[in-house]
Amino acid sequence: CTCATAYTSSIMEAALQSGDEQAIAKALSSLTDQATSSSAPDPFPDGAALCTQLLSCLKDHPGLSARVAELLAALARKASFRDVAAACPVIPSIVPILVPLTAFFTNDTILHALRAVGNLCIDHDQSRRQFMSAGGLGVVSGLVGAYAEMPLDPATEEIKYVLCVCVVNICCDGEASEEICKELIGHGALMFLGNLLSEPGQPQKVLKMAIELTNILVDSCGPEDLESLAESPLTLAIVQLLQTDSNNSPEVTAVLFQLLETLVENKRWKAMFVECGAVQLLLNMSSTEVRQKAIDLVALVAGDDERSNELFKDDEFVSKVLELVASPSNEPLIRGSAAILLSNLARTDSNCTTLVERGVIPLLISLIKHEGLPEEVHDKVCFAALGTLKNLALPEAHKLLFLREGVAEAATDILVKSEAAHVHFKALGLLRFLSLKQEVCLFIVSKPKVVERIAKVADEAGFPHIKLEGARLLASIIKHCKDSDVMQQVVQEAGLRWATPLLGSEHELLRNEAIVSLSILAAIHSDFVEKSVEETEVVTHLLAAMSEEKSSQILTNCVTLVENLLFSKEGSPSPLVFQRHKAPVEECLSKLLASDCCDSELLKTKIKDLLERLDAN
């Protein structure tokens, strides 16, 4: 270190004082060799003095700008030197040599100056702000625009690559990142990058860095900026990159998909992906490694109602999706992703009917019954297939058809066999949609261990939304089975614990589902359900829900349920429930009658009648 210090402070200083550019160049080269060697000291000795000397050299010997920038780029690989350079500061003196109109502007100068700026800005907000203050962002945006249109040769290829690396280092991470990105966007950097990416024949390393930079900038775009970007050269660039996917390196493909995932969140870009044919290109990508991601992207596009309907009108597109689901030569996860895409196409009754007519049901059932797969893969495939069947089950005419075609059987089987919570969720949701038909309810209850499994999920699932789905299915079976023996079996196997989360739900629909199903049970089997009502504190939870309820319709249903729970169907007070809950019920009803929520004559009449009946007993 002592030798380096002496060398820096004497030889470099002596070279500068001599004014001999050859001597200065020699000193700069020696220091660069030292800074790039594996034994380079850290921190570099006498860094502050060296920065001062280098700034002096830039000012007095502009012809040596490339040499100075090369040394600074080498030194700035060390975080300790970046701190020294920011304190000096160095960056404001580098920005002018990036301007193409300067007399000493050469490819070497621009290359080393970009490396210097890029390295100095790595994880250094102070240097980034200095670069902004010096007008550097406008300069580098202009360089992107200028070099995007230059013919390819080894020199410009390297500059394009280093330019993108430099701007990535300037704008990624850090407190100033968003501000820097927005200013770069304002200078037209994204438009220039679109031009660069759409220029045929760009080397893979240039493409990778240009896409990576585009992605960073796109992340900072507001909705309006993104929408206007859809009309820019970037759209053409994306189509060209997808058309030549077999020529792209895995690294280029990876960053391209990151960009596409960001863009597809925007509604205008979803439309553009359809208009420019990107969705077809994605479905036809040759690389099996990225095919699943490609299908997932198309599924996101089809998640928009307008785009879904537009794509469904393309018979060739729908046939391709069905082919992806059907083909046993495709990886199971690819078939599962194609099934999710199908579910996003099944957004109207007519679309659902068309897909069923084209034979999609057995394809999806085969995915659920696929054997020999690793458990994690099978769970993902089942989740996709069940979710698609759930969407397809929406039309009224499909519910009994799905029972006949074996959908209900496949769903109940996987519900019992699988231990995956997300599979349970989709299976329960599908069965709930189908349970609007009595025949399906009877089938579900007839299957061994199914009701028990539903009750277990409703009681023990680790996620509230899955618990609620199980509870909703039990409520639906009770409501639609229209069979007193079946209702009794459901209560025997499932109890009434499932009603509690529904009664306490923030959603009016779910609360009402519990109240209606319990009312039916209590009216038909008041004696039988009495013990379960007490064990699960149904009345207590019901009164608590009533005290918070605002809907007069639900309150009316609640009063009916309370009456059915307190009195048997013969009209006598329930032995277990009546004495314990009479006083709390009277208090709750009296408060309700005096509240603003009691705005319905029907509700008022039912409350008064029940209070009189309670008083008489």
N, C-alpha and C positions, 0 to 999 in steps of 0.2 A: 504494500500500500504506500510505503514511503517513496519508493521509486516512482510509482504512478503519480503521486502528488507532485513530486519534483518535476516530473516530465510535463505534467499539465500546466503547472504554474510558471515554468521557465521556458521550455521549448515552444509551447503554444504561444505564450506571451511574446517570446522573442520573434517568432515567425510573424506574428501580427505587426509588431513594431517595425520589422524590416520592410513590410509592404510587399514582399516577394510572394506572388501568388503560388509559385511552385513550392516554396517552402511551407506556405500555409496549407496547401493541398496535401503535402507529404505528412504534415502533422495531423491533419484531419483523418487521413487514411490510417495512420498508426493508431490513433485513438479508436477508430471504428473497429479495427482488427482486435484491439484489446477488449472493447465493449461486447463484441460478438463471440469471444472465446469462451470456452466452458469454464475457465478459471476467472472470469470477470468478477471484480470485487463488487460487493453489495453492502452498504451503499458505495457508489462510485466516488472516489476521493475528490474533495474540493469541487463538488458539483455546482455550487452557487457561482464560484469564480468562473468555472468552465461555461456555464450558461451565459454569463456576461460577455465572455470572450466570443462565444458563438453568435450572439446578437450583434456584436460589433462587426464580426466578419460578414454577416448578412447585409449589414448596412454599407460597409465600405468595399466589399468585394462580392457584388451580386452574381458574378460569374461562377462563384463557388457555392451557390445556393444548393445545388444538388448534393455536393459533398457534406455541407453542414446538415441538411435535412436527413441524409443517410445516417450520420452519426447520432443525431437526435432520435431517430427511429430506433436505433440499436440501444441507446441508453434508456429509452422510455419503456423498454421491456420490463424494467425493474420498477416496482411501486415506489421505492424510496426516491428514485430520480423524478418520477412524475410529481411528487410533492414539491421537490426543489424547483422544477420547471414552472409549476403553477405559481409559486411564490415570486418568481423572477419578474414578470411572467414571460414565457417564451412564445406561446401560441399566437398572440396578436402580430408578431413579426413574421410568422410563417404564412399567414393567410394571403398577404400580397403576392407571394411567389406562386400561388395557385391560380392567379388570374392569367388567362391565356394571352392577354395583350402585352404582358411585360416582355421586355427585350430579351431576357434570359430564360424564357419559358421553353423547356424541352421535355421530351418524354421522360428522361431521367429525373429532371427536376420535379415534375408532377408526381412521378411514381414515389420518389423518396419523401416528398413533402406530404403526400397522402398517408404514407406509412407512419411518418412522424406524428401527424395530427391524430390518426387512428390510435396509435399506441399511447400517446399522451392522454387521450380521453378515456382509456379503459378504466372503468370504475372510478371516475374522477369528475364529480359534478362541477368543481371549481374551474377546471380546464374546459369543460363543455360550455359553461356560461361565458368564459373568455372568448371561446370560438364564436358563440352567438353574437356577443357584443362587437366583435371585430367584423361582422358581416359574413362570417364563414359559411353559414347555412345557404345563403343565396348563391355563393360561389360554387359549393359542391353540387347543389341542385343543377346549376348551369352546366357543370362538367358532366353530370349524368346525361343531360339532354344532348350535349355536344358529342360525347363518345358513343351514345346509342346509335348515332347515324354514321359513325366512321366505319370504313371497310375493315374486315378482319385481317389482322396480321399479328405476329407474336408480340409486338410492342403494345399495341392497343388492347390486345387480349389481357395482358397482365395488368394494364392500367384499369381496365373495366373491373377486373376482379378486386384489385386493391382499393379502388374507389368504393365499391360496395362494402367491402370489409370495414373501411374507414367510417362510412356513414352508419353502419351497424354499431360500431363501437361508440360513436357519438350519441346515438339516440336510444340505445337499449338500456333498460334499468335506470336506477337513479332518480333523484327528486326532480330533475329537470327534464326527464324523458318525455313526458306528455307535451310539455311546452315546445321542446325541440321538434318533436314529430309534427305537431300542428304547424309550426313555421315552415318545415320542409314541405309539407303538403301544400301550404300556401304559395310556396315557390314553384309548385308544379312538379315536385320530385316523382310523384306517382305516375303522372302522365309520361314523364321521361322513362321511367322504369318499364312502363307498358311498351314503349317503343323499343327499348333494349331487348325485352323478352320476346317480342314478336319478330325480331330480326333473325332470319334463318341461320343455322349453322353456329350459334353461340356455343362456346366450349362448356362442358358440364360444370366446371368449377365456377364459371361466371354465372351460369343459370342458377346454381344453388344459392350463391350469395345474393343475387338480384331478387330471387323469390323470397329468401329469408328477410331481406330488407323491406320488400313490398309488404310482407306479412306484419312486420313490426309497425309500419306506417298505417296499414289498414286497421290495425287494432286501435289506433287513436282517432280513426275517422268517426265523425258523427253520421247519423242516418242520411242526411242530405248529401254529404261528401261521398258516401258509399253509393248512393243512387246515381249521382253524376258520373262516378267512376265506371258504372256499368256501360256507359256509352263511350268509354275511352279505349285506346289500343290494348289495354289489359285483357279485354274480352277476347280479342283475336289471339293474343298471346296464349291464353289458357286453352283455347281450342287447338292451337298448333301443338302445344305441349302434350295434350291428351291424344292427338292424332299420332304423335311420334313416341308414345309411351314406351314402346319396346326398345327405343334407343336411349332412353333416359336411365341414368344411374339410380340405384336405390336411394341414394342421398337426395337427389333432385326430386324423385317421386315423393319422398317423405315430406320435404318442405312444401311441395306443391299441394299435397293433401291438407297440410296444416292451413295453407292459404285458402283452399276451397272450403274447408270447414268453417272458417271465419266469414267468408263471403256469403255462404248459403244461409246464414242467419238473417240476412237482409231480404226483405220481400221483393225488392226490385231485382236483386241478383237471382233469386229463385226463378223469376220470370225469364231473366236473361239466359239462365242455364237451359231452359226449355227452348227458347227462341233460337239460340245459336247451335243447338244440337249437342250440347255438352252432356246431357243425360244419356243419350244414346251411346256416345263415346265412352262414358263411364261404365255402362253395362257391358260393353264389348271389350274392355281392357283385357289384354292377353296375359298379363302377369297374375298368376294365381295368388301371389303374396299380397297383392293390393286389391284383389277383386272384391273381397268382403267390404273393405273400406269404401270402395267405389259404389257398391250397392247401398251401403249405409248413407252415403251422401245423396244418392238419388231419392232414398226414402225421406230424407229431410226436405228435399224439394217438394215431394209429393205430400208432405205434411201440410202444405198450404191448400186450402179448398179449391181455389181457382186453378192452381197448377195440377192438382190431382185430377180434376175434371178434364183439363186440357190433355193430360197424358193418357187418360183412360180412353179418349177418342181415337188414340193412335193404336190401331189393332196390332201392328207389328211390335210396338213397345210392350203391350200387355202379353202378347204371345211369348216374347223374350223373357219376361218376368216369370210366367208360368213354367217355361222351359227350365229356368234356373232353379225353381222349387222342385220340379219333377225329376230332374236328371240325377240318377244315383251316382254318376261319375263325379258330380260336384262334391266338394267337401261339405259335411253336414252344417258347419257354421255359415257357409255361403248360402246353402238352402234356407237356413234360418233367417239370414239377413234378407233374402228375397221374399220370405214370408212376411216379414215386417213391412217391406215395401208394398206387398199386396194389401196389408191391413190399412195402409194409408191411401190406397186406391179405393178401398171399400168404404167410402164415406157417404154414399147415398144408397137408398133401397134398391134403385135400379142397377147400380154398379154391383151391389152385393148379389143380386139375382143373376146378373150376367156371369159373374165369377163362379157361382155355384153351378150354373148350367154348363160352364166350361170344365167342370170336373175337378174343382179345387179341393173339395172336402176330403176325398180319399188321399190326396197328396199330403194334406196337413195331418191327417190321422196317422199316416205312415211315418211322419217325422216324430210324432209323440211316441209311437210304438217302436221307434228305431232302437235296436238292441246292439250291444257290444261297444257302445261309445263310452269314453271316460265320463265320469259322473258330471263334471263341470260342463263339458260340452253338451251332454244330453239335457242338462237343466236349461242351458241357453237356448237350445233348439226347441224344447218344449215351451218355454216362455214365449218364444216368437210364434209358434204354431197356435198355441192357446189364445194369444192376443188377437191373432188374425181371425180365428173362429169366433171369438167374442164379437168382433165387429160385424162379421158375416151373419151372426145370429140376430141382428137387430130387426130385420123384417118379420112381421107377424107370421107370414107363411113358412118361414124357415124353422120355427121352433120344433114343430112335430117332425118335420123332415130331418132335422139334426138328430132327433131321437131315433128315427128309423135307420139313419145312415151310420149310427154308432158313435156320434160325437159325444153324447152324454156318457156313454160307457167309457170312452177313452178318457174323458175328463175326470170321472169318478175314480177310475183305476189309477191314474197318475197322482190324483190328490192323496190317495191312500199310500202309494208306493214312495213318492218323493218326499224328501226332507227339506227341500229348498223353499224358503219363504216366498220368493218371487214367483215360483211355479204355483204354489198354493194360491197366491193372489189372483193370478190369471184364471186358474181352474175354477175358483169360487165365483169370480165375476162372470165367467161363461155360463156356469150352472145357474147363477141367479137370473141371467137373461132368459135362459130356457125354462126356468121354473114358473114363468107366467102361465104355463100350460099345466093343467092338472096331471096329465099323463106323465110328464117329466118329473113332477114332484113325487108321484107314486113310485117311479123307477128309482129315483135317488134314495128314497127311504127303504126300498126293498133290497138295496145292495148292502151286503154285510160290512160293518165297520165304517160306513161312509158318514152317517149322522154323527157317530162318535168322533170321527176325525174332524168334521166341520166344527163341532162343539169345542174340541181341543184347540183348534186354531183360533177360534173366536175368544177363547179364554187365555191362551198361553203365548200366542204369537208375539214376537219381539217388536213388532211395528204396529202402531195404532191403526193405520189404514188397512192392514191385513186382518186385524181383529174385527174391525167394522164390517169388512166384506163377508167374513164368516157369519157374523151376527145378522147381516142383511139377508143372507141366503136362508138362514133358519126362519127368519120372520116371513120371508116370501113363501117358503114351503107351507108354513102354517096358514097363511092367508089364502093360498091358491089350491091346496090339496083337496079341500072340500070333503074331507073324510075324517070323522071323529076318531076312528081307530088309529089312523096315521098321526093325527095330532097328538094322541096319547102316547104313541111310540116315540115321537120326537121329544116330548117332555121327559119321558122315561130315560132316554139315552143322552139327551143334551141338557136337561134341566132348564132353568130360566136365567142363569147368570149372564148369558149373552145379551139380555135386554138392557142391562145397566149402562154399557157404553153408548148404546143407541139413544136411550132416554137423556143422557147427558151430552149428546152431540150438539155442536153449534149450528148444525144444518137442520133446518125445519123439516126437510124431506125425510131425513133419517129418524128424527124424533117421532114423526107421524107413523113411519113404518113399524116401529116398536109398539106404539100405542094401539094401532089397528090390529096387529097380530095378537097382542095380549088380550085385547077386547074380545076377539073371536074365541080365543082359548077359554077365557073366563066365562063367556056366555054359554059355551058348550060343555066345558069340563070344570066348572067352578069348584066342585068338591075335590077333584083329582089334582088340580094345580095349586090348591090352597097351601099345601106343605111347601112346595117349591117357591111359592110367592113369599112365604115367611123366611125361608132359608136364604133367599137372595135379596131380601129387603126391597122388593119391588115397590111396595107402597111408599116407603120412605123416599126412594129415588124419584118416584112419580110426583110426590108432593113437592120435592125440591125443584123438579123441572117445572111444575105448574107455577111456582112462585116467581120464576124468571120468564115464563112464556109470554109472548106478545100476540100471537096469532089466535084469534077467536075460534077459528075452525079447529085448531089443535086442542085448544082448551075445552071445546065442546066434546071432542073425542076423549080427552082426559077424564072429564066428568063421567062419561059413559063407562069408561074403564074402571074408575074408582067404584062406581055403583055395582058393576059386575063382580068386582073383587070382594066387596063388603057383604054382598047378598048372594045366596045361591040362586040357581035358576028356578027353584020352587018359591023363592021370595023370602025365605027365612035368613036371618043374619048368619054369616059364616062363622063357625065356632072359633077358629084360630085368628082370623083377620079382624073381625068386627070389634071385639072388645079392646084389642090393643091399639087400633088405629082410629077408632071413632072420634076421639077428642081432637087429634091432630088434623083429621079430615075436616071436621066442623070449623076449626080455626082457619084452615087454608081456604075453604069455600067462602067463609064470611068475608075475609080480606079480599078475595077475588071479586065477590059481588059488589064491594064498595070501590073497586079500583076502576081506572079509566079503560083497562083492557076488556072489561065486561061491557062491550058495546053492541052486543048482538042480543036480540030478544030471545032467540032460541037458547043461547047460552044462559041468560038470566033465568029463564023458565026451568031449565034443567037443574041449575044450582039450587033454586028455591024448592023444587020438588024433592031433590035429594036431601036437603037440609030438613025438610018436613019429615021425610021417611026416617032419617037418623033420629030426629027428636022423638018420633013415635016408638022407637025401639030403645 
